C-alpha cells in the first residue's frame, strides 16, 4: 500500500486487518484451490481495470500515511494519553511504578 499499489492478500491475520475494500482484495482462505482461483480473479480484475488499480493504489497510499506513518501513530498516541489524563474517571498516575512484590503491585 505504501508504494501506491493495490493489495491482494488472504483474509487471515495482519494483512487482512490492514487491507480495506478501497485498498485491495481480501481473499477467503476456505480451500487451497478456491483461494488460488479467487486470487487469480482479483489479479485479472486489476489487470483489466486501470482506473480500479489507480484508485486502490491511491487509497492504499493515503491509508498508510494516515494510519501507519510513525508520526501519525505518535500523534494518535499523544491524543489517547491526553484523553486518558483529562478524564475525570481516571485515577491519578503514580510517580513511579511499585517494585515487584510490594503490596501496591500484588
N, CA, C and O atoms as a DFTB+ gen file, in Angstrom:
424 C
 N C O
     1  1       0.823      -1.196       0.000
     2  2       0.000       0.000       0.000
     3  2       0.861       1.251       0.000
     4  3       0.532       2.228      -0.672
     5  1       1.955       1.235       0.741
     6  2       2.826       2.403       0.797
     7  2       3.392       2.751      -0.573
     8  3       3.704       3.913      -0.832
     9  1       3.529       1.771      -1.447
    10  2       4.047       2.002      -2.797
    11  2       2.946       2.453      -3.755
    12  3       3.215       2.681      -4.934
    13  1       1.730       2.584      -3.273
    14  2       0.638       3.025      -4.124
    15  2       0.113       1.943      -5.047
    16  3      -0.344       2.229      -6.154
    17  1       0.178       0.703      -4.593
    18  2      -0.299      -0.428      -5.391
    19  2      -1.433      -1.127      -4.655
    20  3      -1.404      -1.212      -3.427
    21  1      -2.429      -1.629      -5.375
    22  2      -3.482      -2.410      -4.725
    23  2      -2.892      -3.668      -4.092
    24  3      -1.891      -4.206      -4.565
    25  1      -3.516      -4.118      -3.035
    26  2      -3.040      -5.289      -2.314
    27  2      -4.006      -6.449      -2.528
    28  3      -5.225      -6.278      -2.517
    29  1      -3.434      -7.626      -2.721
    30  2      -4.210      -8.860      -2.743
    31  2      -3.620      -9.738      -1.655
    32  3      -2.430     -10.052      -1.685
    33  1      -4.446     -10.138      -0.694
    34  2      -3.949     -10.962       0.400
    35  2      -5.020     -11.953       0.814
    36  3      -6.189     -11.813       0.457
    37  1      -4.607     -12.946       1.566
    38  2      -5.578     -13.858       2.159
    39  2      -6.264     -13.146       3.316
    40  3      -5.653     -12.315       3.988
    41  1      -7.505     -13.464       3.543
    42  2      -8.269     -12.846       4.620
    43  2      -7.924     -13.531       5.942
    44  3      -8.773     -14.141       6.592
    45  1      -6.661     -13.412       6.312
    46  2      -6.110     -14.011       7.532
    47  2      -5.094     -13.044       8.141
    48  3      -4.326     -12.415       7.414
    49  1      -5.087     -12.925       9.434
    50  2      -4.022     -12.225      10.130
    51  2      -3.856     -10.756       9.788
    52  3      -4.804     -10.083       9.381
    53  1      -2.624     -10.267       9.964
    54  2      -2.291      -8.859       9.842
    55  2      -2.708      -8.181       8.554
    56  3      -3.397      -7.162       8.600
    57  1      -2.312      -8.713       7.399
    58  2      -2.703      -8.027       6.164
    59  2      -4.211      -7.872       6.024
    60  3      -4.676      -6.849       5.521
    61  1      -4.972      -8.846       6.450
    62  2      -6.425      -8.769       6.336
    63  2      -6.995      -7.651       7.203
    64  3      -8.053      -7.107       6.886
    65  1      -6.323      -7.305       8.276
    66  2      -6.762      -6.205       9.134
    67  2      -6.447      -4.868       8.477
    68  3      -7.201      -3.907       8.629
    69  1      -5.353      -4.803       7.760
    70  2      -4.899      -3.542       7.175
    71  2      -5.570      -3.214       5.842
    72  3      -5.797      -2.042       5.539
    73  1      -5.887      -4.221       5.051
    74  2      -6.462      -4.009       3.727
    75  2      -7.965      -3.784       3.846
    76  3      -8.662      -4.505       4.560
    77  1      -8.447      -2.774       3.139
    78  2      -9.882      -2.481       3.105
    79  2     -10.404      -2.725       1.685
    80  3      -9.622      -2.988       0.772
    81  1     -11.707      -2.639       1.504
    82  2     -12.284      -2.785       0.164
    83  2     -11.781      -1.702      -0.778
    84  3     -11.745      -1.901      -1.992
    85  1     -11.392      -0.554      -0.224
    86  2     -10.903       0.541      -1.041
    87  2      -9.437       0.362      -1.442
    88  3      -8.990       0.964      -2.418
    89  1      -8.684      -0.455      -0.704
    90  2      -7.237      -0.565      -0.945
    91  2      -6.810      -1.872      -1.587
    92  3      -5.662      -1.996      -2.013
    93  1      -7.704      -2.855      -1.669
    94  2      -7.307      -4.121      -2.271
    95  2      -8.344      -5.205      -2.090
    96  3      -9.510      -4.943      -1.795
    97  1      -7.886      -6.431      -2.274
    98  2      -8.755      -7.598      -2.202
    99  2      -8.301      -8.528      -1.078
   100  3      -7.126      -8.880      -0.984
   101  1      -9.255      -8.918      -0.227
   102  2      -9.001      -9.925       0.791
   103  2      -9.650     -11.213       0.307
   104  3     -10.862     -11.268       0.100
   105  1      -8.848     -12.230       0.131
   106  2      -9.313     -13.490      -0.420
   107  2      -9.583     -14.477       0.711
   108  3      -8.713     -14.733       1.544
   109  1     -10.788     -15.026       0.734
   110  2     -11.132     -16.033       1.740
   111  2     -10.231     -17.255       1.558
   112  3      -9.946     -17.669       0.434
   113  1      -9.796     -17.813       2.662
   114  2      -8.915     -18.982       2.633
   115  2      -9.704     -20.212       3.080
   116  3      -9.453     -20.786       4.140
   117  1     -10.652     -20.593       2.250
   118  2     -11.510     -21.724       2.597
   119  2     -10.911     -23.050       2.162
   120  3     -11.020     -24.051       2.869
   121  1     -10.277     -23.053       0.997
   122  2      -9.644     -24.260       0.450
   123  2      -8.541     -23.800      -0.501
   124  3      -8.667     -22.748      -1.127
   125  1      -7.463     -24.574      -0.618
   126  2      -6.347     -24.134      -1.466
   127  2      -6.764     -23.778      -2.895
   128  3      -6.398     -22.714      -3.393
   129  1      -7.514     -24.643      -3.552
   130  2      -7.884     -24.373      -4.951
   131  2      -8.768     -23.137      -5.064
   132  3      -8.600     -22.327      -5.976
   133  1      -9.702     -22.996      -4.143
   134  2     -10.587     -21.824      -4.142
   135  2      -9.772     -20.545      -3.962
   136  3     -10.007     -19.560      -4.661
   137  1      -8.817     -20.552      -3.031
   138  2      -8.003     -19.360      -2.784
   139  2      -7.182     -19.000      -4.023
   140  3      -7.074     -17.826      -4.374
   141  1      -6.611     -19.990      -4.675
   142  2      -5.829     -19.754      -5.895
   143  2      -6.710     -19.144      -6.975
   144  3      -6.316     -18.172      -7.620
   145  1      -7.890     -19.702      -7.177
   146  2      -8.798     -19.202      -8.210
   147  2      -9.264     -17.780      -7.903
   148  3      -9.330     -16.940      -8.800
   149  1      -9.583     -17.514      -6.652
   150  2     -10.037     -16.173      -6.279
   151  2      -8.906     -15.151      -6.396
   152  3      -9.147     -14.009      -6.788
   153  1      -7.687     -15.544      -6.064
   154  2      -6.552     -14.633      -6.226
   155  2      -6.328     -14.334      -7.713
   156  3      -6.065     -13.192      -8.088
   157  1      -6.432     -15.353      -8.541
   158  2      -6.273     -15.155      -9.984
   159  2      -7.341     -14.202     -10.513
   160  3      -7.047     -13.345     -11.346
   161  1      -8.577     -14.342     -10.038
   162  2      -9.651     -13.454     -10.472
   163  2      -9.380     -12.001     -10.050
   164  3      -9.637     -11.070     -10.813
   165  1      -8.867     -11.820      -8.846
   166  2      -8.531     -10.472      -8.385
   167  2      -7.419      -9.875      -9.254
   168  3      -7.472      -8.698      -9.614
   169  1      -6.418     -10.683      -9.587
   170  2      -5.327     -10.211     -10.452
   171  2      -5.849      -9.827     -11.832
   172  3      -5.462      -8.794     -12.379
   173  1      -6.721     -10.653     -12.391
   174  2      -7.298     -10.349     -13.704
   175  2      -8.126      -9.074     -13.662
   176  3      -8.068      -8.253     -14.577
   177  1      -8.886      -8.918     -12.604
   178  2      -9.707      -7.706     -12.483
   179  2      -8.838      -6.459     -12.458
   180  3      -9.152      -5.469     -13.118
   181  1      -7.748      -6.501     -11.702
   182  2      -6.837      -5.357     -11.652
   183  2      -6.139      -5.137     -12.994
   184  3      -5.954      -3.999     -13.425
   185  1      -5.757      -6.222     -13.645
   186  2      -5.075      -6.109     -14.943
   187  2      -5.986      -5.477     -15.986
   188  3      -5.509      -4.765     -16.869
   189  1      -7.276      -5.723     -15.900
   190  2      -8.226      -5.236     -16.904
   191  2      -8.800      -3.854     -16.586
   192  3      -9.433      -3.237     -17.442
   193  1      -8.585      -3.370     -15.375
   194  2      -9.229      -2.120     -14.967
   195  2      -8.199      -1.128     -14.413
   196  3      -7.960      -1.096     -13.206
   197  1      -7.590      -0.322     -15.288
   198  2      -6.563       0.617     -14.824
   199  2      -7.092       1.652     -13.832
   200  3      -6.357       2.084     -12.944
   201  1      -8.356       2.057     -13.970
   202  2      -8.923       3.027     -13.029
   203  2      -9.052       2.423     -11.630
   204  3      -8.795       3.100     -10.635
   205  1      -9.448       1.155     -11.555
   206  2      -9.517       0.475     -10.264
   207  2      -8.129       0.366      -9.642
   208  3      -7.964       0.608      -8.447
   209  1      -7.134       0.004     -10.445
   210  2      -5.750      -0.068      -9.935
   211  2      -5.315       1.272      -9.366
   212  3      -4.749       1.340      -8.275
   213  1      -5.585       2.342     -10.114
   214  2      -5.176       3.678      -9.670
   215  2      -5.896       4.064      -8.382
   216  3      -5.268       4.537      -7.435
   217  1      -7.209       3.863      -8.345
   218  2      -7.990       4.260      -7.170
   219  2      -7.572       3.482      -5.928
   220  3      -7.414       4.060      -4.853
   221  1      -7.393       2.160      -6.078
   222  2      -6.975       1.351      -4.924
   223  2      -5.563       1.723      -4.483
   224  3      -5.272       1.772      -3.288
   225  1      -4.697       1.983      -5.445
   226  2      -3.334       2.380      -5.102
   227  2      -3.298       3.691      -4.334
   228  3      -2.590       3.810      -3.334
   229  1      -4.065       4.679      -4.801
   230  2      -4.110       5.971      -4.107
   231  2      -4.728       5.827      -2.721
   232  3      -4.253       6.433      -1.761
   233  1      -5.784       5.027      -2.615
   234  2      -6.421       4.820      -1.309
   235  2      -5.476       4.119      -0.344
   236  3      -5.446       4.434       0.846
   237  1      -4.702       3.165      -0.860
   238  2      -3.740       2.473      -0.008
   239  2      -2.650       3.393       0.493
   240  3      -2.304       3.375       1.674
   241  1      -2.108       4.200      -0.409
   242  2      -1.058       5.144      -0.007
   243  2      -1.599       6.125       1.033
   244  3      -0.917       6.433       2.010
   245  1      -2.816       6.613       0.826
   246  2      -3.421       7.543       1.793
   247  2      -3.640       6.863       3.142
   248  3      -3.429       7.478       4.187
   249  1      -4.061       5.601       3.126
   250  2      -4.286       4.866       4.387
   251  2      -2.984       4.687       5.149
   252  3      -2.951       4.853       6.369
   253  1      -1.924       4.355       4.451
   254  2      -0.628       4.195       5.116
   255  2      -0.200       5.512       5.745
   256  3       0.234       5.540       6.897
   257  1      -0.319       6.603       4.993
   258  2       0.089       7.917       5.525
   259  2      -0.755       8.313       6.725
   260  3      -0.246       8.889       7.686
   261  1      -2.047       8.004       6.671
   262  2      -2.959       8.402       7.743
   263  2      -2.853       7.508       8.972
   264  3      -2.882       8.003      10.098
   265  1      -2.728       6.179       8.768
   266  2      -2.861       5.246       9.882
   267  2      -1.584       4.551      10.323
   268  3      -1.507       4.070      11.453
   269  1      -0.579       4.488       9.456
   270  2       0.593       3.675       9.778
   271  2       1.904       4.445       9.797
   272  3       2.932       3.885      10.179
   273  1       1.902       5.689       9.403
   274  2       3.098       6.518       9.466
   275  2       3.489       6.724      10.941
   276  3       2.618       6.920      11.789
   277  1       4.779       6.680      11.243
   278  2       5.217       6.790      12.636
   279  2       4.810       8.112      13.270
   280  3       4.427       8.147      14.439
   281  1       4.890       9.204      12.506
   282  2       4.466      10.497      13.060
   283  2       2.968      10.487      13.359
   284  3       2.530      10.996      14.391
   285  1       2.186       9.902      12.449
   286  2       0.742       9.817      12.674
   287  2       0.444       8.945      13.892
   288  3      -0.434       9.276      14.689
   289  1       1.169       7.829      14.043
   290  2       0.976       6.967      15.225
   291  2       1.312       7.726      16.501
   292  3       0.594       7.634      17.496
   293  1       2.418       8.481      16.464
   294  2       2.802       9.268      17.641
   295  2       1.753      10.304      17.996
   296  3       1.431      10.487      19.170
   297  1       1.212      10.991      16.978
   298  2       0.153      11.976      17.229
   299  2      -1.072      11.306      17.826
   300  3      -1.680      11.831      18.758
   301  1      -1.439      10.137      17.286
   302  2      -2.604       9.406      17.793
   303  2      -2.388       8.995      19.250
   304  3      -3.276       9.178      20.083
   305  1      -1.214       8.440      19.560
   306  2      -0.935       8.040      20.947
   307  2      -0.954       9.245      21.878
   308  3      -1.445       9.154      23.003
   309  1      -0.432      10.351      21.425
   310  2      -0.435      11.565      22.229
   311  2      -1.869      11.985      22.553
   312  3      -2.160      12.363      23.687
   313  1      -2.765      11.923      21.565
   314  2      -4.168      12.269      21.811
   315  2      -4.806      11.279      22.787
   316  3      -5.569      11.679      23.666
   317  1      -4.496       9.992      22.636
   318  2      -5.055       8.991      23.547
   319  2      -4.604       9.270      24.971
   320  3      -5.426       9.303      25.886
   321  1      -3.307       9.470      25.167
   322  2      -2.791       9.722      26.512
   323  2      -3.386      10.991      27.116
   324  3      -3.750      11.005      28.292
   325  1      -3.488      12.047      26.328
   326  2      -4.075      13.289      26.841
   327  2      -5.527      13.066      27.235
   328  3      -5.984      13.591      28.250
   329  1      -6.262      12.283      26.429
   330  2      -7.647      11.985      26.760
   331  2      -7.776      11.192      28.043
   332  3      -8.676      11.446      28.844
   333  1      -6.891      10.237      28.246
   334  2      -6.916       9.423      29.468
   335  2      -6.611      10.305      30.673
   336  3      -7.287      10.220      31.699
   337  1      -5.597      11.148      30.547
   338  2      -5.221      12.001      31.670
   339  2      -6.278      13.051      31.978
   340  3      -6.433      13.446      33.134
   341  1      -7.009      13.511      30.963
   342  2      -8.027      14.529      31.160
   343  2      -9.334      13.954      31.694
   344  3     -10.188      14.696      32.182
   345  1      -9.492      12.640      31.604
   346  2     -10.733      12.011      32.028
   347  2     -10.887      12.114      33.540
   348  3      -9.950      11.833      34.288
   349  1     -12.063      12.515      33.981
   350  2     -12.293      12.621      35.433
   351  2     -12.415      11.252      36.076
   352  3     -12.311      11.134      37.297
   353  1     -12.637      10.207      35.273
   354  2     -12.758       8.859      35.806
   355  2     -11.412       8.192      36.038
   356  3     -11.344       7.136      36.666
   357  1     -10.345       8.794      35.539
   358  2      -9.025       8.170      35.638
   359  2      -8.408       8.436      36.995
   360  3      -8.398       9.578      37.453
   361  1      -7.889       7.400      37.652
   362  2      -7.184       7.626      38.912
   363  2      -5.864       8.326      38.616
   364  3      -5.340       8.207      37.508
   365  1      -5.321       9.049      39.581
   366  2      -4.025       9.687      39.349
   367  2      -2.950       8.627      39.107
   368  3      -2.967       7.556      39.714
   369  1      -2.034       8.941      38.225
   370  2      -0.952       8.010      37.925
   371  2       0.136       8.114      38.979
   372  3       0.468       9.222      39.402
   373  1       0.705       6.990      39.420
   374  2       1.802       7.059      40.390
   375  2       3.030       7.676      39.750
   376  3       3.223       7.603      38.536
   377  1       3.861       8.287      40.591
   378  2       5.085       8.906      40.082
   379  2       6.009       7.842      39.515
   380  3       6.641       8.061      38.481
   381  1       6.099       6.692      40.177
   382  2       6.947       5.586      39.732
   383  2       6.184       4.292      39.946
   384  3       5.399       4.189      40.889
   385  1       6.399       3.305      39.091
   386  2       5.731       2.020      39.325
   387  2       6.213       1.392      40.621
   388  3       7.375       1.542      40.999
   389  1       5.321       0.691      41.296
   390  2       5.688      -0.009      42.523
   391  2       6.614      -1.168      42.185
   392  3       6.392      -1.854      41.186
   393  1       7.641      -1.405      42.985
   394  2       8.543      -2.527      42.728
   395  2       7.803      -3.862      42.844
   396  3       6.849      -3.977      43.613
   397  1       8.241      -4.868      42.085
   398  2       7.588      -6.191      42.178
   399  2       7.599      -6.703      43.615
   400  3       8.583      -6.550      44.339
   401  1       6.476      -7.317      44.014
   402  2       6.401      -7.917      45.344
   403  2       5.908      -6.975      46.419
   404  3       5.649      -7.420      47.538
   405  1       5.765      -5.691      46.130
   406  2       5.252      -4.759      47.134
   407  2       3.737      -4.867      47.159
   408  3       3.145      -5.318      46.179
   409  1       3.087      -4.465      48.252
   410  2       1.627      -4.586      48.329
   411  2       0.903      -3.844      47.189
   412  3      -0.157      -4.286      46.746
   413  1       1.461      -2.731      46.718
   414  2       0.807      -1.974      45.648
   415  2       0.866      -2.721      44.327
   416  3       0.098      -2.407      43.417
   417  1       1.752      -3.699      44.191
   418  2       1.958      -4.391      42.921
   419  2       1.591      -5.868      43.005
   420  3       2.059      -6.663      42.191
   421  1       0.769      -6.246      43.969
   422  2       0.373      -7.655      44.089
   423  2      -1.088      -7.821      43.870
   424  3      -1.598      -8.940      43.933
